[in-house]
Each structure stands twice: as structure tokens, then as C-alpha cells.
């Protein structure tokens, strides 16, 4: 069975619960051990988290603000194309989500 966890068919960048949330060209996804889903929201240039309850929050980047900058939260900048994978660092026993942003 396929069902919608969060968002609707109209584009946007709104955080919120289930149908109140908006995405704009979501692409790559990753799921953590707790069932939370991380989404590369392409046209918003953001990294979003969707909880198992369907609540969407923006973790990194700022909607519509493309670029390439390390930073925390809204200070981070990504190009439109974002990819990632879970990696385990030698210094940590926990998997880390590595984000790669490529220029157009």
C-alpha cells in the first residue's frame, strides 16, 4: 500500500503536520532507525524531516536561498541537486547523514 505521509500536490515550503506541509520538488530521501524520513526538498534547497506522525520541519537551508555554505539550520545553503547517504564515522557509533550538494 502506498500512502502520503505529509504534503499535498501543491508546491510550497511550509512546515507543519501532514496536509498542511508543502514541498517543492522533493527528491532524495533517507529513513532513520526511528522511522523519521529526511527529504532533500530540491526547489526549496532545504533538508526537511518528516516524523512518523507526519510533522514536517526544516532542518537545514532556507527556502529559495540557493548556494554553497556550511552552517547550522537556516544558515546552511544547498544547490538544487542534493544527494546523501548514511555513513558511520570512525569517531561515532551512530550513523551520520552525509549531504552532498552539487552545482548546476
C-alpha positions as CSV (number, residue, x, y, z in Angstrom):
1,X,0.0,0.0,0.0
2,X,1.2,3.5,-0.8
3,X,0.0,6.5,1.2
4,X,1.0,10.1,1.7
5,X,2.9,10.7,4.9
6,X,2.9,14.6,4.5
7,X,2.3,17.3,2.0
8,X,-0.1,17.7,-0.9
9,X,0.2,18.2,-4.6
10,X,0.6,22.0,-4.5
11,X,4.2,23.3,-4.2
12,X,5.5,25.4,-1.3
13,X,7.9,25.4,1.7
14,X,5.5,25.3,4.7
15,X,6.4,23.3,7.8
16,X,3.5,21.6,9.5
17,X,1.6,18.5,10.1
18,X,0.5,16.2,7.2
19,X,-1.6,18.0,4.6
20,X,-0.5,21.5,6.0
21,X,3.1,20.8,4.9
22,X,4.4,21.8,1.5
23,X,7.4,20.6,-0.6
24,X,8.8,21.8,-3.9
25,X,10.4,19.1,-5.9
26,X,11.3,16.6,-3.2
27,X,14.0,14.2,-4.4
28,X,16.4,12.1,-2.3
29,X,15.0,10.5,0.9
30,X,16.6,8.7,3.8
31,X,15.0,7.0,6.8
32,X,16.5,6.7,10.2
33,X,16.1,3.8,12.7
34,X,13.1,5.6,14.3
35,X,11.2,5.8,11.1
36,X,11.8,9.5,10.6
37,X,12.1,10.5,6.9
38,X,14.7,13.1,5.7
39,X,13.8,14.7,2.4
40,X,16.0,16.8,0.0
41,X,13.5,19.4,-1.0
42,X,15.0,20.3,-4.3
43,X,13.5,23.6,-5.4
44,X,13.4,24.9,-1.9
45,X,17.2,24.0,-1.4
46,X,16.4,22.6,2.1
47,X,16.7,19.4,4.1
48,X,13.4,18.5,5.7
49,X,12.5,16.0,8.4
50,X,9.2,14.2,8.4
51,X,8.4,12.4,11.7
52,X,6.4,9.2,11.9
53,X,3.4,11.3,12.9
54,X,3.7,13.3,9.6
55,X,5.1,16.5,11.1
56,X,7.5,18.3,8.8
57,X,10.2,20.7,9.9
58,X,13.1,22.3,8.0
59,X,16.4,21.1,9.4
60,X,18.8,23.0,7.2
61,X,18.7,25.6,4.5
62,X,16.3,28.4,3.8
63,X,13.6,28.1,1.1
64,X,14.6,29.8,-2.1
65,X,18.1,30.6,-0.9
66,X,20.5,28.5,-3.0
67,X,24.2,28.5,-2.6
68,X,27.0,26.5,-1.0
69,X,27.7,27.3,2.6
70,X,28.4,25.3,5.7
71,X,26.2,26.3,8.5
72,X,23.7,25.3,11.1
73,X,20.0,25.4,10.4
74,X,18.8,28.2,8.2
75,X,22.4,29.4,7.7
76,X,23.3,26.3,5.6
77,X,23.0,26.7,1.8
78,X,22.5,24.0,-0.9
79,X,22.3,23.9,-4.6
80,X,19.1,22.5,-6.2
81,X,20.5,19.0,-6.6
82,X,21.2,17.3,-3.3
83,X,22.1,13.7,-2.6
84,X,23.1,11.8,0.5
85,X,23.8,8.5,2.2
86,X,24.0,7.2,5.7
87,X,27.6,6.7,6.8
88,X,29.2,5.7,10.0
89,X,32.2,7.8,11.0
90,X,35.1,6.2,12.8
91,X,34.6,8.7,15.6
92,X,31.0,7.8,16.2
93,X,29.0,4.7,16.7
94,X,25.9,6.4,15.3
95,X,25.2,6.7,11.5
96,X,25.5,10.2,10.2
97,X,23.6,11.7,7.3
98,X,26.2,13.0,4.8
99,X,24.8,15.6,2.5
100,X,26.3,16.4,-0.9
101,X,25.2,19.5,-2.9
102,X,26.2,19.7,-6.5
103,X,26.4,22.8,-8.6
104,X,24.2,23.0,-11.7
